[in-house]
Amino acid sequence: MRKKVSKRSIKEKIGIFIIAVVLAFTINLCFDFFIVEYTSSGFGEIINEISLCYELSDALAKEKSDFAIFIRNRGNIETLIESCKRTDEIVDKLELDIERRERYAKIWSIKNSYPIYAKSRQEIIESKYDVKDFIEKVYDIYEMQDYLIGYGERLMDVTLSENNAIYQKRSEFFKKMPLLIGIILIPIIVLVVYMALRLQTLIISPINKMVEVSKNIAKNDFSDDDIVIKNNDEMGDLTNAFNKMKHATSGYISSLEERYELSELLHKEAMEKMNMEKRLNEARFDLLKNQINPHFLFNTLNIIAASANLEDAKDTENMIRALGNIFRYSLKTDEKQVSLERELSIVKDYMYIQKMRFGERVFYDIDSKVENDRAFIPSFSLQPIVENAIVHGISKKEEGGKVVIRVWERENVLHIIVADTGVGMSEERLEELRDFMQKRSTSKIGIGFGNIYKRIKNMYKNGDLRIYSKEGKMTVVYFLIPQSDYL
């Protein structure tokens, strides 16, 4: 039997349980209806019979009183008629039951004699007799009324006696009622409890086991044994799937842990590779600087400057000396980070040369809100940006333009803006430039600008270099140089 039940689906099991519960409650309800019907029909009949007897006695007594008043005063005819109608209705309600012989005899006597009385009463009311016959008939009516009242009282006594016997008989039945209820309800309760326990064993217990194992899985504990149940229904399939999922999750987490360890190793290798590339870039930069013979370059520039001095060419001499300062700074500066004052000095030398070249077509303005000798930025970072502004921006406009440098500090971060009023660039070119900056590809954005961007990102944890532009109007390069997180 249990094997057959275990093979049924959960839907069928729940259906069987519901049918059993409904059947049990239906049986109980039918039994309750039987008890109520038995009680109401039995006691209802007793109460109705006794009540009808009381009503008959009361109606006859009231009719007798109203009739006497009528005979004396001849003035309450409506009241008497109403009393007579009430008595007629009650007499009609009396039912003859041949099985109850004594009561049958009393009711038959009343029903048999009442029409004679009613006829005589009506004749008196209508005054169909002379005075002598009238008085005689009145006394006959009084006797008939007493006769009927006496029969009503005997009917009441018989009804009470018979109904008392019926009540005693039914009382014996009600004394046995608790036993009958127990006989009916106990099997029903046992059946419902048994079905509930079976349902709990087949459905609730496996779910509780899965909940406990799931809590341990949430704590990354997969040591629990597999859940084993004998069900061949959906719960059995669910339990098997849960066990498989537990093993699969355990393997997946183990695989993730291995991948995490591997990714940590790869990350370390990547960091080491990045540091090696950083050192390699520094070596390349040093090699580039050393490719030019500083002594030869400076000696040549000094000779040219001396010749310009002999020829009294002050502008030429100043240009040569400015160029010499720029070369000397670029070739003899080994520091990765220099003061803002030194950077701005080189920018001024470069702009002097451009002023001599373009004349009134080029203007520049430097406004610094910080102490330049105490603020530090990457070496040789401003002059290439200013050079880009001149070469790619202002020189391409016939009317020339202006280069503006603004410097301020906020929350220990140095903010530098290099803006020009040159030709700017299109939105597409600007997005392309920003994309290459994110990828740190210098081949598409120029060696100078790309080199500065990479150095800032490598030197400062939160450093940044941003560019904004509007075609035909301006270009802005925005430096953010932290003053405390130099790597």
Beta strands, then each sheet from edge to edge (+ up, - down):
strand 1: 337-339
strand 2: 362-368
strand 3: 376-378
strand 4: 401-410
strand 5: 413-420
strand 6: 464-470
strand 7: 474-482
sheet 1: 1+ 3-
sheet 2: 2+ 4+ 5- 7+ 6-
end
